[in-house]
Amino acid sequence: MSRQGLEAVLIAQREPLLRFLRARGAGDGAEDILQELWLRLVNLDTGPVADPRSYLFRAANNVMHDRYRSAQRSRQRDADWIEAQGLSGEASDAPQPDRELIARATLAQAEAVLEAEGARVLQVFRLFRIEGVGQRQIAQDLGVSLSAVEKDLQKAYRALMRWRETLDAD
Protein backbone atom coordinates (compact mmCIF):
# COMPACT_ATOMS: atom_id res chain seq x y z
CA MET A 1 0.00 0.00 0.00
CA SER A 2 1.38 3.45 -0.93
CA ARG A 3 1.82 6.48 1.29
CA GLN A 4 -1.52 7.89 0.06
CA GLY A 5 -3.13 4.55 0.90
CA LEU A 6 -1.76 4.73 4.45
CA GLU A 7 -3.10 8.26 4.79
CA ALA A 8 -6.53 7.06 3.67
CA VAL A 9 -6.44 4.22 6.20
CA LEU A 10 -5.34 6.69 8.91
CA ILE A 11 -8.33 8.90 8.14
CA ALA A 12 -10.68 5.91 8.11
CA GLN A 13 -9.23 4.55 11.37
CA ARG A 14 -8.98 7.89 13.20
CA GLU A 15 -11.57 7.17 15.90
CA PRO A 16 -10.35 3.63 16.66
CA LEU A 17 -6.78 4.95 16.81
CA LEU A 18 -7.83 7.68 19.24
CA ARG A 19 -9.59 5.13 21.47
CA PHE A 20 -6.53 2.87 21.27
CA LEU A 21 -4.17 5.68 22.33
CA ARG A 22 -6.44 6.92 25.12
CA ALA A 23 -6.79 3.39 26.47
CA ARG A 24 -3.01 3.21 26.67
CA GLY A 25 -2.69 6.41 28.67
CA ALA A 26 -2.31 9.10 26.01
CA GLY A 27 -5.32 11.00 27.38
CA ASP A 28 -5.69 14.45 25.86
CA GLY A 29 -2.45 13.96 23.95
CA ALA A 30 -4.04 11.36 21.65
CA GLU A 31 -4.93 13.99 19.04
CA ASP A 32 -1.38 15.33 19.09
CA ILE A 33 0.01 11.84 18.66
CA LEU A 34 -2.20 11.26 15.62
CA GLN A 35 -1.07 14.58 14.18
CA GLU A 36 2.55 13.59 14.66
CA LEU A 37 1.85 10.20 13.08
CA TRP A 38 0.27 11.96 10.10
CA LEU A 39 3.36 14.17 9.71
CA ARG A 40 5.61 11.13 9.86
CA LEU A 41 3.52 9.39 7.19
CA VAL A 42 3.68 12.41 4.90
CA ASN A 43 7.48 12.35 5.06
CA LEU A 44 7.74 8.55 4.93
CA ASP A 45 9.06 6.81 1.86
CA THR A 46 7.70 3.32 2.28
CA GLY A 47 7.07 0.36 0.08
CA PRO A 48 3.95 -1.75 0.16
CA VAL A 49 2.46 -2.46 3.59
CA ALA A 50 0.71 -5.82 3.90
CA ASP A 51 -1.59 -4.88 6.78
CA PRO A 52 -1.94 -1.08 6.89
CA ARG A 53 -4.31 -1.06 9.87
CA SER A 54 -1.91 -3.01 12.09
CA TYR A 55 0.98 -0.93 10.77
CA LEU A 56 -0.78 2.31 11.80
CA PHE A 57 -1.72 1.04 15.25
CA ARG A 58 1.86 -0.09 15.86
CA ALA A 59 3.21 3.24 14.54
CA ALA A 60 0.78 5.20 16.76
CA ASN A 61 1.91 3.17 19.76
CA ASN A 62 5.55 3.87 18.87
CA VAL A 63 4.89 7.62 18.56
CA MET A 64 3.18 7.57 21.97
CA HIS A 65 6.17 5.78 23.51
CA ASP A 66 8.60 8.19 21.82
CA ARG A 67 6.73 11.14 23.32
CA TYR A 68 6.69 9.50 26.75
CA ARG A 69 10.43 8.82 26.65
CA SER A 70 11.12 12.35 25.43
CA ALA A 71 9.07 13.85 28.27
CA GLN A 72 10.82 11.58 30.76
CA ARG A 73 14.26 12.67 29.50
CA SER A 74 13.18 16.31 29.66
CA ARG A 75 12.05 15.95 33.29
CA GLN A 76 15.31 14.20 34.18
CA ARG A 77 17.34 16.90 32.42
CA ASP A 78 15.46 19.61 34.35
CA ALA A 79 15.95 17.78 37.64
CA ASP A 80 19.67 17.34 36.93
CA TRP A 81 20.02 21.04 36.10
CA ILE A 82 18.19 22.07 39.27
CA GLU A 83 20.44 19.79 41.30
CA ALA A 84 23.59 21.13 39.58
CA GLN A 85 22.51 24.69 40.35
CA GLY A 86 21.95 23.83 44.00
CA LEU A 87 18.31 24.85 43.84
CA SER A 88 15.47 23.24 45.73
CA GLY A 89 13.35 22.58 42.65
CA GLU A 90 10.37 24.34 44.16
CA ALA A 91 8.92 27.34 42.41
CA SER A 92 9.24 30.62 44.23
CA ASP A 93 6.19 32.74 44.94
CA ALA A 94 8.33 35.86 44.64
CA PRO A 95 7.91 37.77 41.40
CA GLN A 96 10.81 38.11 39.00
CA PRO A 97 12.92 41.20 39.82
CA ASP A 98 11.96 43.02 36.63
CA ARG A 99 8.25 42.43 37.26
CA GLU A 100 8.63 43.62 40.82
CA LEU A 101 10.25 46.86 39.62
CA ILE A 102 7.50 47.42 37.07
CA ALA A 103 4.81 46.75 39.69
CA ARG A 104 6.40 49.18 42.15
CA ALA A 105 6.67 51.88 39.47
CA THR A 106 3.05 51.34 38.44
CA LEU A 107 1.89 51.53 42.04
CA ALA A 108 3.83 54.76 42.56
CA GLN A 109 2.20 56.23 39.44
CA ALA A 110 -1.27 55.20 40.62
CA GLU A 111 -0.65 56.74 44.04
CA ALA A 112 0.55 59.97 42.39
CA VAL A 113 -2.61 60.09 40.27
CA LEU A 114 -4.76 59.67 43.38
CA GLU A 115 -2.67 62.14 45.39
CA ALA A 116 -3.30 64.73 42.64
CA GLU A 117 -7.02 64.37 43.37
CA GLY A 118 -6.39 65.22 47.01
CA ALA A 119 -4.90 63.58 50.06
CA ARG A 120 -8.32 62.53 51.37
CA VAL A 121 -9.18 60.85 48.04
CA LEU A 122 -6.01 58.77 48.31
CA GLN A 123 -6.71 57.99 51.96
CA VAL A 124 -10.35 56.99 51.32
CA PHE A 125 -9.36 54.85 48.34
CA ARG A 126 -6.60 53.13 50.29
CA LEU A 127 -8.86 52.45 53.29
CA PHE A 128 -11.71 51.14 51.17
CA ARG A 129 -9.96 49.19 48.39
CA ILE A 130 -6.74 48.08 50.06
CA GLU A 131 -7.57 47.71 53.74
CA GLY A 132 -11.20 46.70 53.23
CA VAL A 133 -12.74 49.23 55.61
CA GLY A 134 -16.43 49.91 54.98
CA GLN A 135 -17.58 53.28 53.67
CA ARG A 136 -19.63 54.09 56.79
CA GLN A 137 -16.64 53.36 59.02
CA ILE A 138 -14.39 55.54 56.86
CA ALA A 139 -16.90 58.39 57.10
CA GLN A 140 -17.01 58.06 60.88
CA ASP A 141 -13.21 57.82 61.23
CA LEU A 142 -12.57 60.84 59.02
CA GLY A 143 -15.49 62.87 60.38
CA VAL A 144 -17.13 63.33 56.99
CA SER A 145 -20.47 62.30 55.55
CA LEU A 146 -21.03 59.00 53.77
CA SER A 147 -21.79 61.04 50.65
CA ALA A 148 -18.32 62.66 50.84
CA VAL A 149 -16.69 59.23 51.02
CA GLU A 150 -18.70 58.05 48.00
CA LYS A 151 -17.71 61.17 46.05
CA ASP A 152 -14.05 60.71 46.96
CA LEU A 153 -14.20 57.12 45.70
CA GLN A 154 -15.85 58.28 42.47
CA LYS A 155 -13.06 60.84 41.99
CA ALA A 156 -10.48 58.13 42.58
CA TYR A 157 -12.10 55.73 40.12
CA ARG A 158 -12.43 58.41 37.44
CA ALA A 159 -8.81 59.49 37.90
CA LEU A 160 -7.58 55.90 37.68
CA MET A 161 -9.66 55.28 34.56
CA ARG A 162 -8.20 58.37 32.87
CA TRP A 163 -4.72 57.26 33.85
CA ARG A 164 -5.41 53.74 32.56
CA GLU A 165 -6.55 55.16 29.23
CA THR A 166 -3.26 57.03 28.86
CA LEU A 167 -1.39 53.78 29.59
CA ASP A 168 -3.44 51.91 27.02
CA ALA A 169 -2.82 54.63 24.43
CA ASP A 170 0.94 54.20 24.84
C-alpha positions as CSV (number, residue, x, y, z in Angstrom):
1,M,0.0,0.0,0.0
2,S,1.4,3.4,-0.9
3,R,1.8,6.5,1.3
4,Q,-1.5,7.9,0.1
5,G,-3.1,4.6,0.9
6,L,-1.8,4.7,4.4
7,E,-3.1,8.3,4.8
8,A,-6.5,7.1,3.7
9,V,-6.4,4.2,6.2
10,L,-5.3,6.7,8.9
11,I,-8.3,8.9,8.1
12,A,-10.7,5.9,8.1
13,Q,-9.2,4.6,11.4
14,R,-9.0,7.9,13.2
15,E,-11.6,7.2,15.9
16,P,-10.3,3.6,16.7
17,L,-6.8,4.9,16.8
18,L,-7.8,7.7,19.2
19,R,-9.6,5.1,21.5
20,F,-6.5,2.9,21.3
21,L,-4.2,5.7,22.3
22,R,-6.4,6.9,25.1
23,A,-6.8,3.4,26.5
24,R,-3.0,3.2,26.7
25,G,-2.7,6.4,28.7
26,A,-2.3,9.1,26.0
27,G,-5.3,11.0,27.4
28,D,-5.7,14.5,25.9
29,G,-2.4,14.0,23.9
30,A,-4.0,11.4,21.6
31,E,-4.9,14.0,19.0
32,D,-1.4,15.3,19.1
33,I,0.0,11.8,18.7
34,L,-2.2,11.3,15.6
35,Q,-1.1,14.6,14.2
36,E,2.6,13.6,14.7
37,L,1.9,10.2,13.1
38,W,0.3,12.0,10.1
39,L,3.4,14.2,9.7
40,R,5.6,11.1,9.9
41,L,3.5,9.4,7.2
42,V,3.7,12.4,4.9
43,N,7.5,12.3,5.1
44,L,7.7,8.6,4.9
45,D,9.1,6.8,1.9
46,T,7.7,3.3,2.3
47,G,7.1,0.4,0.1
48,P,3.9,-1.8,0.2
49,V,2.5,-2.5,3.6
50,A,0.7,-5.8,3.9
51,D,-1.6,-4.9,6.8
52,P,-1.9,-1.1,6.9
53,R,-4.3,-1.1,9.9
54,S,-1.9,-3.0,12.1
55,Y,1.0,-0.9,10.8
56,L,-0.8,2.3,11.8
57,F,-1.7,1.0,15.3
58,R,1.9,-0.1,15.9
59,A,3.2,3.2,14.5
60,A,0.8,5.2,16.8
61,N,1.9,3.2,19.8
62,N,5.5,3.9,18.9
63,V,4.9,7.6,18.6
64,M,3.2,7.6,22.0
65,H,6.2,5.8,23.5
66,D,8.6,8.2,21.8
67,R,6.7,11.1,23.3
68,Y,6.7,9.5,26.7
69,R,10.4,8.8,26.6
70,S,11.1,12.3,25.4
71,A,9.1,13.8,28.3
72,Q,10.8,11.6,30.8
73,R,14.3,12.7,29.5
74,S,13.2,16.3,29.7
75,R,12.0,15.9,33.3
76,Q,15.3,14.2,34.2
77,R,17.3,16.9,32.4
78,D,15.5,19.6,34.3
79,A,16.0,17.8,37.6
80,D,19.7,17.3,36.9
81,W,20.0,21.0,36.1
82,I,18.2,22.1,39.3
83,E,20.4,19.8,41.3
84,A,23.6,21.1,39.6
85,Q,22.5,24.7,40.4
86,G,21.9,23.8,44.0
87,L,18.3,24.9,43.8
88,S,15.5,23.2,45.7
89,G,13.4,22.6,42.6
90,E,10.4,24.3,44.2
91,A,8.9,27.3,42.4
92,S,9.2,30.6,44.2
93,D,6.2,32.7,44.9
94,A,8.3,35.9,44.6
95,P,7.9,37.8,41.4
96,Q,10.8,38.1,39.0
97,P,12.9,41.2,39.8
98,D,12.0,43.0,36.6
99,R,8.2,42.4,37.3
100,E,8.6,43.6,40.8
101,L,10.2,46.9,39.6
102,I,7.5,47.4,37.1
103,A,4.8,46.8,39.7
104,R,6.4,49.2,42.1
105,A,6.7,51.9,39.5
106,T,3.0,51.3,38.4
107,L,1.9,51.5,42.0
108,A,3.8,54.8,42.6
109,Q,2.2,56.2,39.4
110,A,-1.3,55.2,40.6
111,E,-0.6,56.7,44.0
112,A,0.6,60.0,42.4
113,V,-2.6,60.1,40.3
114,L,-4.8,59.7,43.4
115,E,-2.7,62.1,45.4
116,A,-3.3,64.7,42.6
117,E,-7.0,64.4,43.4
118,G,-6.4,65.2,47.0
119,A,-4.9,63.6,50.1
120,R,-8.3,62.5,51.4
121,V,-9.2,60.9,48.0
122,L,-6.0,58.8,48.3
123,Q,-6.7,58.0,52.0
124,V,-10.3,57.0,51.3
125,F,-9.4,54.8,48.3
126,R,-6.6,53.1,50.3
127,L,-8.9,52.4,53.3
128,F,-11.7,51.1,51.2
129,R,-10.0,49.2,48.4
130,I,-6.7,48.1,50.1
131,E,-7.6,47.7,53.7
132,G,-11.2,46.7,53.2
133,V,-12.7,49.2,55.6
134,G,-16.4,49.9,55.0
135,Q,-17.6,53.3,53.7
136,R,-19.6,54.1,56.8
137,Q,-16.6,53.4,59.0
138,I,-14.4,55.5,56.9
139,A,-16.9,58.4,57.1
140,Q,-17.0,58.1,60.9
141,D,-13.2,57.8,61.2
142,L,-12.6,60.8,59.0
143,G,-15.5,62.9,60.4
144,V,-17.1,63.3,57.0
145,S,-20.5,62.3,55.5
146,L,-21.0,59.0,53.8
147,S,-21.8,61.0,50.6
148,A,-18.3,62.7,50.8
149,V,-16.7,59.2,51.0
150,E,-18.7,58.1,48.0
151,K,-17.7,61.2,46.1
152,D,-14.0,60.7,47.0
153,L,-14.2,57.1,45.7
154,Q,-15.8,58.3,42.5
155,K,-13.1,60.8,42.0
156,A,-10.5,58.1,42.6
157,Y,-12.1,55.7,40.1
158,R,-12.4,58.4,37.4
159,A,-8.8,59.5,37.9
160,L,-7.6,55.9,37.7
161,M,-9.7,55.3,34.6
162,R,-8.2,58.4,32.9
163,W,-4.7,57.3,33.9
164,R,-5.4,53.7,32.6
165,E,-6.6,55.2,29.2
166,T,-3.3,57.0,28.9
167,L,-1.4,53.8,29.6
168,D,-3.4,51.9,27.0
169,A,-2.8,54.6,24.4
170,D,0.9,54.2,24.8
